[in-house]
Amino acid sequence: MKLAIIGQGGHSKVIHDIVKAIKGIEIVGYFDDKYDQSYMHQGIQYGRVLSAKNMLDHIDDIKFVVAIGNNKVRKMIVESLNLLDPRYAVLIHPSAIISPSATIGYGSVVMANAVVNADAVIQKHTIINTGSVIEHDTKVGDFAHISPKATLTGNVTVEEGVHIGAGATIVPQISVGKWSTIGAGATVTKNIPNDCTAIGTPARIKVGKKLIGGGQVVK
Ligand SMILES: CC(=O)SCCNC(=O)CCNC(=O)[C@H](O)C(C)(C)COP(=O)(O)OP(=O)(O)OC[C@H]1O[C@@H](n2cnc3c(N)ncnc32)[C@H](O)[C@@H]1OP(=O)(O)O
């Protein structure tokens, strides 16, 4: 497979290592807005993010991955590129364990030692980061990021754009609403609405300096 990597920050270094570990993938382009102009070096194309699309003129079977950790920026770039879903690669580190009944959407990346169990549904352009666990029947929405060592237990729903912080745990049956953030190390025991941040054990919703949960202001 020929692959162009879009984004050249810290997250993309890890994706680069995954690509090398998978074998059989040839990197044919790196794209980032840090490159002022397009140029070719040792057979690899470099250029600004949106110029990645021009690769389609030269390589019919090329695939892309948007290797940017920020969920909103990743979505913005995918929308700007406006490519068909199958143009995006699914990259899974060889040490990850994926159930045969789980599904992983286009553009998603599963990092080393992650586990995705039976009937889990991972949608598009997600990051299933190092050592995270996605348990049976759990759904992870488009553009979500499950950080290292986070655990989504069974039948959890994580909606579009959610960021689950490192080491956080979501207990069974719970849902986390669109574009919300769960702090590192939190334990989420109640449903979390859209567009908010929750921290701690049990997790409370953060409103400015205050933490709100179970209908009462905790602090
Ligand atoms: C490979 C990778 O690196 S993947 C990236 C993984 N990234 C993560 O896991 C980060 C997840 N993000 C966090 O945990 C963040 O701290 C957030 C989003 C929860 C909060 O961020 P902010 O809104 O900027 O909060 P801020 O840093 O101002 O802290 C506000 C208060 O909450 C506390 N706080 C912040 N995060 C947490 C947390 N995870 N758990 C408990 N308390 C926290 C702070 O100590 C501070 O307390 P204080 O007011 O008593 O001093």
The ligand as an SDF file (V2000), in Angstrom:
LIG
                    3D

 51 53  0  0  0  0  0  0  0  0999 V2000
    0.1030   10.3570   23.7530 C   0  0  0  0  0  0  0  0  0  0  0  0
   -0.6690   11.4680   24.4670 C   0  0  0  0  0  0  0  0  0  0  0  0
   -0.1070   12.3270   25.0800 O   0  0  0  0  0  0  0  0  0  0  0  0
   -2.3480   11.4330   24.2850 S   0  0  0  0  0  0  0  0  0  0  0  0
   -2.9650   12.7920   25.1950 C   0  0  0  0  0  0  0  0  0  0  0  0
   -3.5460   12.3860   26.5060 C   0  0  0  0  0  0  0  0  0  0  0  0
   -3.9920   13.6020   27.1900 N   0  0  0  0  0  0  0  0  0  0  0  0
   -4.6230   13.5510   28.3570 C   0  0  0  0  0  0  0  0  0  0  0  0
   -4.8910   12.5040   28.9220 O   0  0  0  0  0  0  0  0  0  0  0  0
   -5.0090   14.9110   28.9250 C   0  0  0  0  0  0  0  0  0  0  0  0
   -6.4590   14.9770   29.3900 C   0  0  0  0  0  0  0  0  0  0  0  0
   -6.7200   16.3080   29.8810 N   0  0  0  0  0  0  0  0  0  0  0  0
   -6.8590   16.6160   31.1910 C   0  0  0  0  0  0  0  0  0  0  0  0
   -6.8650   15.7560   32.0750 O   0  0  0  0  0  0  0  0  0  0  0  0
   -6.9930   18.1110   31.4680 C   0  0  0  0  0  0  0  0  0  0  0  0
   -6.2990   18.4130   32.6590 O   0  0  0  0  0  0  0  0  0  0  0  0
   -8.4710   18.5730   31.5290 C   0  0  0  0  0  0  0  0  0  0  0  0
   -8.9770   18.6330   30.0690 C   0  0  0  0  0  0  0  0  0  0  0  0
   -9.3460   17.6410   32.3190 C   0  0  0  0  0  0  0  0  0  0  0  0
   -8.6170   19.9340   32.1920 C   0  0  0  0  0  0  0  0  0  0  0  0
   -7.9170   20.8810   31.4890 O   0  0  0  0  0  0  0  0  0  0  0  0
   -8.1550   22.4480   31.8580 P   0  0  0  0  0  0  0  0  0  0  0  0
   -9.6010   22.7900   31.6270 O   0  0  0  0  0  0  0  0  0  0  0  0
   -7.1280   23.1920   31.0900 O   0  0  0  0  0  0  0  0  0  0  0  0
   -7.9580   22.5070   33.4270 O   0  0  0  0  0  0  0  0  0  0  0  0
   -6.7490   23.1410   34.2630 P   0  0  0  0  0  0  0  0  0  0  0  0
   -5.4630   22.5240   33.8300 O   0  0  0  0  0  0  0  0  0  0  0  0
   -6.8990   24.6230   34.2000 O   0  0  0  0  0  0  0  0  0  0  0  0
   -7.0670   22.6270   35.7170 O   0  0  0  0  0  0  0  0  0  0  0  0
   -8.1720   23.1540   36.4460 C   0  0  0  0  0  0  0  0  0  0  0  0
   -8.2300   22.4150   37.7660 C   0  0  0  0  0  0  0  0  0  0  0  0
   -8.6190   21.0450   37.5360 O   0  0  0  0  0  0  0  0  0  0  0  0
   -7.5860   20.1570   38.0410 C   0  0  0  0  0  0  0  0  0  0  0  0
   -7.4600   19.0720   37.0730 N   0  0  0  0  0  0  0  0  0  0  0  0
   -7.0860   19.1770   35.7680 C   0  0  0  0  0  0  0  0  0  0  0  0
   -7.1020   17.9740   35.1860 N   0  0  0  0  0  0  0  0  0  0  0  0
   -7.4710   17.0960   36.1190 C   0  0  0  0  0  0  0  0  0  0  0  0
   -7.6700   15.6970   36.0940 C   0  0  0  0  0  0  0  0  0  0  0  0
   -7.4780   14.9950   34.9870 N   0  0  0  0  0  0  0  0  0  0  0  0
   -8.0870   15.1190   37.2360 N   0  0  0  0  0  0  0  0  0  0  0  0
   -8.2880   15.8310   38.3780 C   0  0  0  0  0  0  0  0  0  0  0  0
   -8.1240   17.1690   38.4510 N   0  0  0  0  0  0  0  0  0  0  0  0
   -7.7190   17.7980   37.3400 C   0  0  0  0  0  0  0  0  0  0  0  0
   -6.3300   21.0080   38.1270 C   0  0  0  0  0  0  0  0  0  0  0  0
   -5.4280   20.5070   39.0530 O   0  0  0  0  0  0  0  0  0  0  0  0
   -6.9090   22.3540   38.5120 C   0  0  0  0  0  0  0  0  0  0  0  0
   -7.1980   22.3250   39.8920 O   0  0  0  0  0  0  0  0  0  0  0  0
   -7.0640   23.6660   40.8080 P   0  0  0  0  0  0  0  0  0  0  0  0
   -8.0630   24.6400   40.2350 O   0  0  0  0  0  0  0  0  0  0  0  0
   -7.4100   23.1940   42.1680 O   0  0  0  0  0  0  0  0  0  0  0  0
   -5.6600   24.1220   40.6390 O   0  0  0  0  0  0  0  0  0  0  0  0
  1  2  1  0
  2  3  2  0
  2  4  1  0
  4  5  1  0
  5  6  1  0
  6  7  1  0
  7  8  1  0
  8  9  2  0
  8 10  1  0
 10 11  1  0
 11 12  1  0
 12 13  1  0
 13 14  2  0
 13 15  1  0
 15 16  1  0
 15 17  1  0
 17 18  1  0
 17 19  1  0
 17 20  1  0
 20 21  1  0
 21 22  1  0
 22 23  2  0
 22 24  1  0
 22 25  1  0
 25 26  1  0
 26 27  2  0
 26 28  1  0
 26 29  1  0
 29 30  1  0
 30 31  1  0
 31 32  1  0
 31 46  1  0
 32 33  1  0
 33 34  1  0
 33 44  1  0
 34 35  1  0
 34 43  1  0
 35 36  2  0
 36 37  1  0
 37 38  1  0
 37 43  2  0
 38 39  1  0
 38 40  2  0
 40 41  1  0
 41 42  2  0
 42 43  1  0
 44 45  1  0
 44 46  1  0
 46 47  1  0
 47 48  1  0
 48 49  2  0
 48 50  1  0
 48 51  1  0
M  END
$$$$
